[in-house]
Amino acid sequence: MDRYTKNAFYISSEEQSVIKNTHVLLAGSGLGSNIAECLLRLGFEKLTIVDADTVDLTNLNRQNYVFHDIGNFKTAALKKRLKMINPDAQILDINEFIHERNAEQVIKGHDLAINALDFQSPIPFVFDQLCVKYNIKVLHPYNFGWGSMVAVVTPESRQLCDISTDYRSFETKMASYVFQFGLLPDEFLIEVSPLLKRFLESSTSMTPPQLSVGSWLAAALCTRIAYVASLNKPLKLFPDFYFISTLM
């Protein structure tokens, strides 16, 4: 029996072959760790994972790691897990942070990119600029707790820097943009908007709080979009976005 027998009717054998040979770059292995497993299980077997962060106890509420991974490099721990799922998959783990000196070399040769980098520097913007240069579609996933959104950036779309060129607190700026877009379900806005307001008004220096639910929803959205993108089917492009929520 073929590994992807249960994908039948949803994904044709021809499409399965296309996604198997689509080379996906995962920049950042926090939220990227959930996305990587979802991609692999659907049939994306050529993955590059780039990060130099280590697993921390606070990651375990939402990221795809286990207690015994704490202290280990995320890329190595994630590669080990992915190879346990599919030993034949081509998983390249690069234990480096992406910076201006290595970004271009890391990006070249990929068909699709997931920008799950932390906005601790302008590097996420640089990453997008280089992907535009090489005509690589970029997926930007965001965990909104009980929901998630993904923005798709291409050479033809608007760029995230159109919202702000300042990387500091960019995640909250993106959240504010999404909430003001006018397309989110009322149930989500009623429950989550006050939480965002309290966070913005707080004096905390921590990054926005996130739940495991949002991480796996982001993984599901990214995997669906990656499937569509690999087949060159039409996509929603930024400033439009994809959104999913568990709030009814």
FIZA-988672 format. One record per residue: z, x, y of N, C-alpha, C in turn; residue in three letters. Coordinates in steps of 0.05 Angstrom, whole numbers, plus 5000, padded with zeros to 4 digits. Example, Ala and Ser with C-alpha at 12.3 -4.5 7.8 and 13.67 -1.06 7.14 Angstrom:
2
+------+------+------+------+------+------+------+------+------+-----+
|  n_Z |  n_X |  n_Y | ca_Z | ca_X | ca_Y |  c_Z |  c_X |  c_Y | res |
+------+------+------+------+------+------+------+------+------+-----+
| 5156 | 5264 | 4886 | 5156 | 5246 | 4910 | 5156 | 5264 | 4934 | ALA |
| 5142 | 5257 | 4955 | 5143 | 5273 | 4979 | 5157 | 5258 | 5001 | SER |
+------+------+------+------+------+------+------+------+------+-----+
END
This chain:
248
+------+------+------+------+------+------+------+------+------+-----+
|  n_Z |  n_X |  n_Y | ca_Z | ca_X | ca_Y |  c_Z |  c_X |  c_Y | res |
+------+------+------+------+------+------+------+------+------+-----+
| 5000 | 5017 | 4976 | 5000 | 5000 | 5000 | 5000 | 5018 | 5025 | MET |
| 4984 | 5010 | 5044 | 4981 | 5026 | 5069 | 5006 | 5022 | 5086 | ASP |
| 5013 | 5043 | 5101 | 5036 | 5042 | 5119 | 5035 | 5019 | 5139 | ARG |
| 5011 | 5012 | 5148 | 5007 | 4992 | 5169 | 4997 | 4965 | 5158 | TYR |
| 5002 | 4960 | 5132 | 4993 | 4935 | 5120 | 5003 | 4910 | 5135 | THR |
| 5028 | 4911 | 5144 | 5040 | 4889 | 5158 | 5031 | 4885 | 5187 | LYS |
| 5015 | 4905 | 5196 | 5002 | 4902 | 5223 | 4977 | 4884 | 5222 | ASN |
| 4968 | 4878 | 5197 | 4943 | 4864 | 5193 | 4944 | 4837 | 5208 | ALA |
| 4920 | 4829 | 5217 | 4915 | 4805 | 5233 | 4922 | 4808 | 5262 | PHE |
| 4943 | 4824 | 5268 | 4949 | 4831 | 5296 | 4932 | 4854 | 5305 | TYR |
| 4928 | 4873 | 5287 | 4913 | 4898 | 5294 | 4893 | 4903 | 5272 | ILE |
| 4868 | 4905 | 5279 | 4847 | 4910 | 5260 | 4848 | 4939 | 5250 | SER |
| 4835 | 4945 | 5228 | 4834 | 4972 | 5217 | 4821 | 4991 | 5237 | SER |
| 4801 | 4981 | 5251 | 4787 | 4998 | 5271 | 4806 | 5004 | 5294 | GLU |
| 4821 | 4984 | 5303 | 4840 | 4989 | 5325 | 4863 | 5007 | 5316 | GLU |
| 4871 | 5004 | 5291 | 4892 | 5021 | 5280 | 4883 | 5050 | 5281 | GLN |
| 4858 | 5055 | 5275 | 4848 | 5082 | 5276 | 4847 | 5093 | 5304 | SER |
| 4841 | 5076 | 5323 | 4840 | 5085 | 5351 | 4868 | 5093 | 5361 | VAL |
| 4888 | 5076 | 5356 | 4914 | 5083 | 5366 | 4926 | 5107 | 5351 | ILE |
| 4919 | 5110 | 5326 | 4928 | 5133 | 5310 | 4920 | 5159 | 5323 | LYS |
| 4896 | 5159 | 5336 | 4885 | 5183 | 5347 | 4888 | 5184 | 5378 | ASN |
| 4903 | 5166 | 5389 | 4909 | 5167 | 5418 | 4933 | 5185 | 5423 | THR |
| 4929 | 5205 | 5439 | 4950 | 5225 | 5444 | 4967 | 5216 | 5468 | HIS |
| 4992 | 5210 | 5463 | 5010 | 5199 | 5483 | 5030 | 5220 | 5492 | VAL |
| 5033 | 5223 | 5517 | 5053 | 5241 | 5529 | 5077 | 5225 | 5538 | LEU |
| 5101 | 5232 | 5528 | 5126 | 5219 | 5537 | 5141 | 5239 | 5554 | LEU |
| 5141 | 5234 | 5580 | 5154 | 5252 | 5599 | 5182 | 5241 | 5604 | ALA |
| 5202 | 5253 | 5591 | 5229 | 5243 | 5592 | 5236 | 5230 | 5566 | GLY |
| 5259 | 5238 | 5554 | 5266 | 5227 | 5528 | 5293 | 5212 | 5528 | SER |
| 5299 | 5199 | 5551 | 5321 | 5180 | 5553 | 5310 | 5153 | 5545 | GLY |
| 5300 | 5138 | 5564 | 5286 | 5113 | 5558 | 5261 | 5119 | 5540 | LEU |
| 5250 | 5143 | 5543 | 5227 | 5151 | 5527 | 5234 | 5152 | 5497 | GLY |
| 5259 | 5155 | 5490 | 5267 | 5156 | 5462 | 5262 | 5130 | 5448 | SER |
| 5268 | 5108 | 5461 | 5263 | 5081 | 5450 | 5233 | 5076 | 5448 | ASN |
| 5219 | 5084 | 5469 | 5190 | 5079 | 5470 | 5176 | 5094 | 5448 | ILE |
| 5185 | 5119 | 5444 | 5172 | 5136 | 5423 | 5173 | 5123 | 5396 | ALA |
| 5196 | 5112 | 5388 | 5198 | 5100 | 5362 | 5181 | 5075 | 5359 | GLU |
| 5181 | 5059 | 5380 | 5165 | 5035 | 5379 | 5135 | 5041 | 5377 | CYS |
| 5126 | 5062 | 5392 | 5099 | 5071 | 5391 | 5092 | 5080 | 5363 | LEU |
| 5109 | 5097 | 5352 | 5104 | 5109 | 5325 | 5102 | 5087 | 5304 | LEU |
| 5121 | 5068 | 5305 | 5121 | 5047 | 5284 | 5096 | 5029 | 5286 | ARG |
| 5085 | 5026 | 5310 | 5060 | 5011 | 5312 | 5036 | 5026 | 5301 | LEU |
| 5037 | 5053 | 5302 | 5015 | 5069 | 5292 | 5006 | 5091 | 5310 | GLY |
| 5019 | 5096 | 5333 | 5012 | 5119 | 5350 | 5024 | 5144 | 5337 | PHE |
| 5008 | 5161 | 5326 | 5018 | 5183 | 5310 | 5014 | 5210 | 5323 | GLU |
| 5005 | 5211 | 5348 | 5002 | 5236 | 5363 | 5019 | 5233 | 5388 | LYS |
| 5043 | 5244 | 5387 | 5062 | 5241 | 5409 | 5072 | 5269 | 5419 | LEU |
| 5072 | 5273 | 5445 | 5085 | 5296 | 5457 | 5109 | 5287 | 5473 | THR |
| 5132 | 5299 | 5467 | 5157 | 5292 | 5481 | 5167 | 5316 | 5497 | ILE |
| 5171 | 5312 | 5522 | 5179 | 5334 | 5540 | 5205 | 5328 | 5554 | VAL |
| 5225 | 5345 | 5551 | 5251 | 5342 | 5564 | 5268 | 5366 | 5557 | ASP |
| 5287 | 5372 | 5573 | 5306 | 5394 | 5566 | 5335 | 5384 | 5567 | ALA |
| 5338 | 5358 | 5569 | 5365 | 5346 | 5570 | 5378 | 5346 | 5542 | ASP |
| 5404 | 5344 | 5541 | 5419 | 5342 | 5516 | 5431 | 5314 | 5514 | THR |
| 5437 | 5306 | 5490 | 5449 | 5280 | 5485 | 5478 | 5279 | 5493 | VAL |
| 5485 | 5259 | 5508 | 5512 | 5255 | 5518 | 5523 | 5229 | 5507 | ASP |
| 5549 | 5227 | 5505 | 5562 | 5202 | 5495 | 5553 | 5178 | 5510 | LEU |
| 5549 | 5180 | 5537 | 5542 | 5157 | 5553 | 5513 | 5148 | 5548 | THR |
| 5497 | 5164 | 5534 | 5470 | 5156 | 5527 | 5469 | 5136 | 5505 | ASN |
| 5490 | 5135 | 5489 | 5489 | 5120 | 5464 | 5490 | 5090 | 5467 | LEU |
| 5496 | 5080 | 5492 | 5495 | 5051 | 5495 | 5467 | 5040 | 5497 | ASN |
| 5447 | 5058 | 5500 | 5420 | 5047 | 5505 | 5398 | 5065 | 5494 | ARG |
| 5402 | 5091 | 5490 | 5381 | 5109 | 5482 | 5381 | 5112 | 5451 | GLN |
| 5359 | 5121 | 5441 | 5354 | 5121 | 5412 | 5365 | 5147 | 5398 | ASN |
| 5391 | 5150 | 5401 | 5405 | 5173 | 5389 | 5430 | 5163 | 5375 | TYR |
| 5442 | 5181 | 5358 | 5466 | 5174 | 5344 | 5488 | 5194 | 5351 | VAL |
| 5513 | 5187 | 5343 | 5536 | 5203 | 5351 | 5533 | 5233 | 5344 | PHE |
| 5521 | 5239 | 5321 | 5519 | 5267 | 5312 | 5498 | 5282 | 5328 | HIS |
| 5482 | 5268 | 5345 | 5463 | 5281 | 5362 | 5476 | 5292 | 5388 | ASP |
| 5500 | 5284 | 5394 | 5513 | 5292 | 5419 | 5514 | 5323 | 5421 | ILE |
| 5505 | 5333 | 5443 | 5505 | 5362 | 5448 | 5479 | 5375 | 5440 | GLY |
| 5462 | 5361 | 5425 | 5436 | 5372 | 5416 | 5415 | 5365 | 5437 | ASN |
| 5393 | 5380 | 5437 | 5371 | 5374 | 5455 | 5358 | 5347 | 5446 | PHE |
| 5352 | 5331 | 5465 | 5341 | 5304 | 5459 | 5315 | 5306 | 5445 | LYS |
| 5297 | 5325 | 5454 | 5271 | 5326 | 5442 | 5273 | 5333 | 5412 | THR |
| 5290 | 5352 | 5405 | 5293 | 5360 | 5377 | 5305 | 5337 | 5360 | ALA |
| 5326 | 5324 | 5371 | 5338 | 5301 | 5357 | 5318 | 5279 | 5353 | ALA |
| 5302 | 5273 | 5373 | 5283 | 5251 | 5371 | 5260 | 5258 | 5352 | LEU |
| 5251 | 5283 | 5353 | 5230 | 5291 | 5335 | 5239 | 5288 | 5306 | LYS |
| 5264 | 5297 | 5300 | 5275 | 5294 | 5273 | 5275 | 5265 | 5264 | LYS |
| 5284 | 5247 | 5282 | 5284 | 5219 | 5275 | 5256 | 5208 | 5270 | ARG |
| 5237 | 5215 | 5287 | 5210 | 5205 | 5284 | 5197 | 5215 | 5259 | LEU |
| 5202 | 5240 | 5252 | 5190 | 5252 | 5227 | 5202 | 5239 | 5202 | LYS |
| 5227 | 5229 | 5205 | 5239 | 5214 | 5182 | 5225 | 5188 | 5178 | MET |
| 5214 | 5177 | 5199 | 5200 | 5151 | 5197 | 5171 | 5156 | 5187 | ILE |
| 5158 | 5176 | 5198 | 5131 | 5183 | 5189 | 5127 | 5213 | 5188 | ASN |
| 5131 | 5226 | 5165 | 5129 | 5255 | 5163 | 5102 | 5266 | 5170 | PRO |
| 5081 | 5249 | 5169 | 5054 | 5258 | 5174 | 5047 | 5257 | 5204 | ASP |
| 5064 | 5245 | 5220 | 5058 | 5242 | 5248 | 5057 | 5270 | 5262 | ALA |
| 5041 | 5272 | 5282 | 5039 | 5297 | 5297 | 5057 | 5295 | 5322 | GLN |
| 5081 | 5305 | 5319 | 5101 | 5303 | 5340 | 5106 | 5331 | 5352 | ILE |
| 5099 | 5334 | 5377 | 5104 | 5359 | 5391 | 5127 | 5355 | 5410 | LEU |
| 5148 | 5371 | 5406 | 5171 | 5369 | 5424 | 5172 | 5394 | 5442 | ASP |
| 5172 | 5390 | 5468 | 5173 | 5412 | 5487 | 5200 | 5412 | 5501 | ILE |
| 5217 | 5431 | 5495 | 5244 | 5431 | 5505 | 5245 | 5445 | 5533 | ASN |
| 5232 | 5431 | 5552 | 5231 | 5440 | 5580 | 5232 | 5416 | 5598 | GLU |
| 5244 | 5420 | 5621 | 5241 | 5400 | 5642 | 5213 | 5404 | 5654 | PHE |
| 5200 | 5382 | 5662 | 5175 | 5383 | 5675 | 5179 | 5391 | 5704 | ILE |
| 5165 | 5412 | 5714 | 5167 | 5421 | 5741 | 5139 | 5428 | 5751 | HIS |
| 5137 | 5436 | 5776 | 5111 | 5440 | 5788 | 5096 | 5463 | 5774 | GLU |
| 5110 | 5482 | 5762 | 5096 | 5505 | 5750 | 5085 | 5498 | 5722 | ARG |
| 5096 | 5479 | 5708 | 5086 | 5473 | 5681 | 5073 | 5446 | 5678 | ASN |
| 5075 | 5429 | 5699 | 5067 | 5401 | 5696 | 5037 | 5398 | 5688 | ALA |
| 5020 | 5413 | 5701 | 4991 | 5410 | 5696 | 4985 | 5418 | 5667 | GLU |
| 4997 | 5440 | 5658 | 4992 | 5449 | 5630 | 5002 | 5429 | 5610 | GLN |
| 5025 | 5416 | 5616 | 5036 | 5396 | 5598 | 5019 | 5372 | 5596 | VAL |
| 5008 | 5363 | 5619 | 4994 | 5338 | 5621 | 4966 | 5339 | 5609 | ILE |
| 4952 | 5361 | 5613 | 4924 | 5363 | 5604 | 4921 | 5357 | 5574 | LYS |
| 4900 | 5343 | 5567 | 4894 | 5339 | 5539 | 4905 | 5313 | 5527 | GLY |
| 4920 | 5297 | 5544 | 4931 | 5272 | 5534 | 4913 | 5249 | 5543 | HIS |
| 4915 | 5227 | 5528 | 4900 | 5203 | 5534 | 4915 | 5183 | 5550 | ASP |
| 4942 | 5184 | 5547 | 4959 | 5164 | 5560 | 4986 | 5177 | 5565 | LEU |
| 5000 | 5169 | 5586 | 5025 | 5182 | 5593 | 5046 | 5160 | 5599 | ALA |
| 5071 | 5166 | 5591 | 5094 | 5149 | 5598 | 5111 | 5166 | 5617 | ILE |
| 5114 | 5156 | 5642 | 5130 | 5171 | 5661 | 5158 | 5159 | 5661 | ASN |
| 5176 | 5171 | 5644 | 5204 | 5162 | 5643 | 5222 | 5184 | 5654 | ALA |
| 5212 | 5198 | 5674 | 5227 | 5220 | 5686 | 5247 | 5209 | 5706 | LEU |
| 5270 | 5222 | 5708 | 5290 | 5214 | 5727 | 5281 | 5222 | 5755 | ASP |
| 5286 | 5205 | 5774 | 5279 | 5211 | 5802 | 5301 | 5228 | 5815 | PHE |
| 5303 | 5253 | 5805 | 5322 | 5272 | 5817 | 5308 | 5293 | 5834 | GLN |
| 5282 | 5290 | 5836 | 5265 | 5309 | 5851 | 5238 | 5294 | 5855 | SER |
| 5219 | 5306 | 5870 | 5193 | 5294 | 5873 | 5175 | 5296 | 5849 | PRO |
| 5185 | 5308 | 5827 | 5168 | 5313 | 5804 | 5155 | 5287 | 5792 | ILE |
| 5168 | 5264 | 5791 | 5154 | 5240 | 5781 | 5129 | 5234 | 5797 | PRO |
| 5130 | 5239 | 5823 | 5106 | 5234 | 5840 | 5084 | 5255 | 5834 | PHE |
| 5093 | 5280 | 5830 | 5074 | 5302 | 5823 | 5061 | 5296 | 5797 | VAL |
| 5077 | 5286 | 5778 | 5067 | 5279 | 5751 | 5044 | 5259 | 5753 | PHE |
| 5049 | 5238 | 5769 | 5029 | 5217 | 5772 | 5003 | 5228 | 5785 | ASP |
| 5007 | 5245 | 5805 | 4984 | 5257 | 5819 | 4966 | 5273 | 5800 | GLN |
| 4979 | 5287 | 5782 | 4964 | 5303 | 5763 | 4950 | 5286 | 5742 | LEU |
| 4964 | 5264 | 5734 | 4951 | 5245 | 5715 | 4927 | 5232 | 5727 | CYS |
| 4929 | 5225 | 5753 | 4905 | 5215 | 5767 | 4883 | 5235 | 5767 | VAL |
| 4890 | 5260 | 5772 | 4870 | 5282 | 5772 | 4855 | 5283 | 5745 | LYS |
| 4869 | 5279 | 5723 | 4857 | 5281 | 5697 | 4850 | 5253 | 5685 | TYR |
| 4850 | 5233 | 5702 | 4842 | 5206 | 5694 | 4858 | 5195 | 5670 | ASN |
| 4885 | 5200 | 5672 | 4903 | 5191 | 5651 | 4919 | 5167 | 5661 | ILE |
| 4918 | 5145 | 5647 | 4935 | 5122 | 5655 | 4964 | 5129 | 5651 | LYS |
| 4981 | 5120 | 5670 | 5010 | 5125 | 5669 | 5025 | 5099 | 5668 | VAL |
| 5044 | 5097 | 5649 | 5061 | 5074 | 5647 | 5089 | 5082 | 5657 | LEU |
| 5100 | 5066 | 5676 | 5126 | 5070 | 5687 | 5145 | 5048 | 5678 | HIS |
| 5163 | 5054 | 5659 | 5181 | 5034 | 5649 | 5208 | 5034 | 5664 | PRO |
| 5220 | 5010 | 5668 | 5246 | 5008 | 5681 | 5264 | 4989 | 5666 | TYR |
| 5288 | 4997 | 5662 | 5308 | 4981 | 5648 | 5324 | 4966 | 5668 | ASN |
| 5322 | 4939 | 5667 | 5338 | 4922 | 5685 | 5359 | 4906 | 5670 | PHE |
| 5372 | 4919 | 5651 | 5394 | 4907 | 5637 | 5385 | 4887 | 5616 | GLY |
| 5384 | 4862 | 5624 | 5375 | 4840 | 5607 | 5345 | 4837 | 5608 | TRP |
| 5331 | 4854 | 5623 | 5302 | 4852 | 5625 | 5290 | 4879 | 5629 | GLY |
| 5264 | 4880 | 5632 | 5250 | 4905 | 5636 | 5223 | 4900 | 5649 | SER |
| 5214 | 4920 | 5663 | 5187 | 4919 | 5675 | 5172 | 4945 | 5670 | MET |
| 5146 | 4943 | 5671 | 5129 | 4967 | 5668 | 5107 | 4965 | 5689 | VAL |
| 5104 | 4986 | 5704 | 5082 | 4988 | 5723 | 5061 | 5008 | 5712 | ALA |
| 5036 | 5001 | 5715 | 5014 | 5018 | 5705 | 4999 | 5030 | 5729 | VAL |
| 4998 | 5056 | 5730 | 4985 | 5071 | 5751 | 4960 | 5085 | 5741 | VAL |
| 4937 | 5081 | 5755 | 4912 | 5094 | 5748 | 4900 | 5105 | 5773 | THR |
| 4878 | 5119 | 5771 | 4864 | 5128 | 5796 | 4855 | 5105 | 5813 | PRO |
| 4851 | 5081 | 5801 | 4841 | 5058 | 5817 | 4863 | 5042 | 5828 | GLU |
| 4888 | 5046 | 5820 | 4910 | 5029 | 5829 | 4924 | 5040 | 5853 | SER |
| 4943 | 5025 | 5863 | 4962 | 5035 | 5883 | 4980 | 5054 | 5869 | ARG |
| 4994 | 5071 | 5884 | 5012 | 5091 | 5872 | 5041 | 5084 | 5879 | GLN |
| 5060 | 5093 | 5862 | 5088 | 5087 | 5867 | 5098 | 5098 | 5894 | LEU |
| 5086 | 5120 | 5903 | 5094 | 5131 | 5928 | 5087 | 5113 | 5951 | CYS |
| 5071 | 5092 | 5947 | 5066 | 5073 | 5968 | 5091 | 5057 | 5975 | ASP |
| 5109 | 5055 | 5956 | 5135 | 5041 | 5961 | 5152 | 5060 | 5978 | ILE |
| 5154 | 5085 | 5970 | 5170 | 5105 | 5984 | 5162 | 5132 | 5975 | SER |
| 5160 | 5151 | 5993 | 5155 | 5179 | 5986 | 5180 | 5195 | 5981 | THR |
| 5203 | 5181 | 5985 | 5229 | 5194 | 5981 | 5239 | 5188 | 5953 | ASP |
| 5243 | 5208 | 5937 | 5251 | 5205 | 5909 | 5280 | 5195 | 5906 | TYR |
| 5296 | 5199 | 5927 | 5324 | 5193 | 5924 | 5329 | 5163 | 5922 | ARG |
| 5344 | 5155 | 5901 | 5349 | 5126 | 5896 | 5324 | 5110 | 5892 | SER |
| 5303 | 5123 | 5882 | 5277 | 5109 | 5879 | 5279 | 5085 | 5860 | PHE |
| 5296 | 5088 | 5839 | 5298 | 5067 | 5819 | 5308 | 5041 | 5833 | GLU |
| 5327 | 5043 | 5851 | 5337 | 5019 | 5865 | 5316 | 5008 | 5884 | THR |
| 5300 | 5026 | 5896 | 5279 | 5017 | 5913 | 5258 | 5001 | 5897 | LYS |
| 5252 | 5011 | 5873 | 5233 | 4997 | 5856 | 5245 | 4970 | 5847 | MET |
| 5271 | 4969 | 5841 | 5283 | 4944 | 5834 | 5282 | 4924 | 5856 | ALA |
| 5287 | 4933 | 5880 | 5286 | 4915 | 5904 | 5258 | 4905 | 5908 | SER |
| 5238 | 4922 | 5904 | 5210 | 4914 | 5906 | 5203 | 4892 | 5886 | TYR |
| 5211 | 4897 | 5861 | 5205 | 4878 | 5840 | 5218 | 4851 | 5845 | VAL |
| 5243 | 4852 | 5854 | 5258 | 4827 | 5859 | 5246 | 4811 | 5882 | PHE |
| 5233 | 4825 | 5900 | 5222 | 4812 | 5923 | 5193 | 4803 | 5919 | GLN |
| 5182 | 4809 | 5895 | 5154 | 4804 | 5890 | 5148 | 4775 | 5888 | PHE |
| 5168 | 4759 | 5880 | 5164 | 4730 | 5878 | 5154 | 4719 | 5852 | GLY |
| 5153 | 4737 | 5831 | 5142 | 4728 | 5806 | 5163 | 4728 | 5783 | LEU |
| 5188 | 4735 | 5789 | 5209 | 4736 | 5768 | 5220 | 4709 | 5763 | LEU |
| 5228 | 4704 | 5738 | 5240 | 4677 | 5731 | 5265 | 4672 | 5747 | PRO |
| 5270 | 4647 | 5754 | 5294 | 4641 | 5770 | 5319 | 4648 | 5756 | ASP |
| 5320 | 4645 | 5729 | 5344 | 4651 | 5714 | 5351 | 4681 | 5716 | GLU |
| 5331 | 4698 | 5716 | 5336 | 4726 | 5719 | 5346 | 4733 | 5747 | PHE |
| 5333 | 4722 | 5767 | 5341 | 4728 | 5794 | 5370 | 4718 | 5800 | LEU |
| 5377 | 4695 | 5789 | 5404 | 4684 | 5794 | 5425 | 4702 | 5782 | ILE |
| 5420 | 4712 | 5758 | 5441 | 4728 | 5745 | 5441 | 4758 | 5753 | GLU |
| 5417 | 4769 | 5757 | 5415 | 4798 | 5761 | 5415 | 4806 | 5790 | VAL |
| 5404 | 4790 | 5808 | 5403 | 4797 | 5836 | 5430 | 4803 | 5848 | SER |
| 5451 | 4787 | 5842 | 5478 | 4794 | 5853 | 5488 | 4821 | 5843 | PRO |
| 5481 | 4828 | 5818 | 5490 | 4853 | 5806 | 5476 | 4876 | 5821 | LEU |
| 5451 | 4873 | 5827 | 5437 | 4894 | 5842 | 5448 | 4897 | 5870 | LEU |
| 5455 | 4874 | 5883 | 5466 | 4874 | 5910 | 5493 | 4889 | 5910 | LYS |
| 5510 | 4883 | 5889 | 5536 | 4897 | 5888 | 5532 | 4927 | 5884 | ARG |
| 5513 | 4934 | 5867 | 5508 | 4963 | 5862 | 5499 | 4977 | 5888 | PHE |
| 5480 | 4964 | 5902 | 5470 | 4976 | 5926 | 5492 | 4979 | 5948 | LEU |
| 5511 | 4961 | 5947 | 5533 | 4961 | 5967 | 5556 | 4979 | 5959 | GLU |
| 5556 | 4988 | 5934 | 5578 | 5005 | 5924 | 5574 | 5034 | 5934 | SER |
| 5595 | 5049 | 5932 | 5594 | 5077 | 5940 | 5590 | 5096 | 5917 | SER |
| 5583 | 5085 | 5893 | 5580 | 5102 | 5870 | 5555 | 5120 | 5872 | THR |
| 5558 | 5143 | 5860 | 5535 | 5162 | 5860 | 5520 | 5161 | 5833 | SER |
| 5529 | 5144 | 5815 | 5517 | 5143 | 5789 | 5490 | 5129 | 5791 | MET |
| 5473 | 5134 | 5770 | 5447 | 5120 | 5769 | 5452 | 5091 | 5762 | THR |
| 5433 | 5073 | 5766 | 5437 | 5045 | 5761 | 5446 | 5040 | 5732 | PRO |
| 5464 | 5021 | 5727 | 5473 | 5015 | 5700 | 5451 | 5002 | 5684 | PRO |
| 5451 | 5008 | 5658 | 5430 | 4998 | 5640 | 5441 | 4989 | 5614 | GLN |
| 5427 | 4971 | 5600 | 5436 | 4961 | 5574 | 5415 | 4968 | 5553 | LEU |
| 5424 | 4967 | 5528 | 5406 | 4973 | 5506 | 5383 | 4952 | 5505 | SER |
| 5389 | 4927 | 5513 | 5369 | 4906 | 5512 | 5345 | 4914 | 5529 | VAL |
| 5351 | 4923 | 5554 | 5329 | 4931 | 5572 | 5313 | 4954 | 5561 | GLY |
| 5326 | 4973 | 5548 | 5312 | 4996 | 5537 | 5292 | 4988 | 5515 | SER |
| 5301 | 4970 | 5497 | 5283 | 4962 | 5476 | 5261 | 4943 | 5486 | TRP |
| 5267 | 4927 | 5506 | 5246 | 4910 | 5518 | 5225 | 4928 | 5532 | LEU |
| 5234 | 4950 | 5545 | 5216 | 4969 | 5557 | 5198 | 4982 | 5536 | ALA |
| 5211 | 4988 | 5513 | 5196 | 5000 | 5491 | 5174 | 4981 | 5481 | ALA |
| 5182 | 4955 | 5478 | 5162 | 4935 | 5469 | 5140 | 4932 | 5489 | ALA |
| 5146 | 4930 | 5514 | 5125 | 4927 | 5535 | 5107 | 4951 | 5535 | LEU |
| 5119 | 4975 | 5535 | 5102 | 4999 | 5536 | 5084 | 5001 | 5512 | CYS |
| 5094 | 4994 | 5489 | 5078 | 4995 | 5465 | 5054 | 4976 | 5465 | THR |
| 5060 | 4952 | 5474 | 5038 | 4932 | 5477 | 5017 | 4942 | 5497 | ARG |
| 5026 | 4952 | 5520 | 5008 | 4962 | 5541 | 4993 | 4986 | 5531 | ILE |
| 5006 | 5004 | 5517 | 4993 | 5028 | 5506 | 4971 | 5020 | 5486 | ALA |
| 4976 | 4999 | 5470 | 4956 | 4989 | 5451 | 4932 | 4979 | 5467 | TYR |
| 4937 | 4963 | 5488 | 4915 | 4952 | 5504 | 4899 | 4974 | 5518 | VAL |
| 4914 | 4993 | 5529 | 4902 | 5015 | 5544 | 4885 | 5033 | 5526 | ALA |
| 4894 | 5038 | 5501 | 4880 | 5055 | 5483 | 4853 | 5043 | 5475 | SER |
| 4851 | 5016 | 5476 | 4826 | 5002 | 5469 | 4809 | 4997 | 5494 | LEU |
| 4818 | 5007 | 5517 | 4803 | 5004 | 5542 | 4799 | 4975 | 5550 | ASN |
| 4819 | 4959 | 5544 | 4819 | 4931 | 5552 | 4831 | 4928 | 5580 | LYS |
| 4826 | 4906 | 5595 | 4837 | 4903 | 5622 | 4867 | 4904 | 5623 | PRO |
| 4878 | 4916 | 5644 | 4907 | 4918 | 5647 | 4915 | 4908 | 5675 | LEU |
| 4939 | 4898 | 5678 | 4951 | 4894 | 5704 | 4957 | 4922 | 5716 | LYS |
| 4948 | 4926 | 5741 | 4953 | 4952 | 5753 | 4972 | 4948 | 5777 | LEU |
| 4988 | 4969 | 5782 | 5006 | 4969 | 5805 | 4990 | 4965 | 5831 | PHE |
| 4999 | 4947 | 5849 | 5026 | 4937 | 5852 | 5034 | 4913 | 5835 | PRO |
| 5017 | 4902 | 5819 | 5025 | 4883 | 5799 | 5040 | 4897 | 5777 | ASP |
| 5054 | 4882 | 5760 | 5070 | 4895 | 5739 | 5074 | 4876 | 5716 | PHE |
| 5084 | 4887 | 5694 | 5091 | 4871 | 5671 | 5122 | 4868 | 5671 | TYR |
| 5131 | 4844 | 5663 | 5159 | 4839 | 5664 | 5167 | 4821 | 5640 | PHE |
| 5190 | 4827 | 5628 | 5201 | 4811 | 5606 | 5231 | 4809 | 5609 | ILE |
| 5242 | 4786 | 5601 | 5271 | 4782 | 5603 | 5281 | 4766 | 5580 | SER |
| 5306 | 4771 | 5572 | 5319 | 4755 | 5551 | 5335 | 4731 | 5562 | THR |
| 5336 | 4729 | 5589 | 5350 | 4707 | 5601 | 5333 | 4682 | 5601 | LEU |
| 5344 | 4661 | 5591 | 5329 | 4636 | 5589 | 5337 | 4616 | 5611 | MET |
+------+------+------+------+------+------+------+------+------+-----+
END
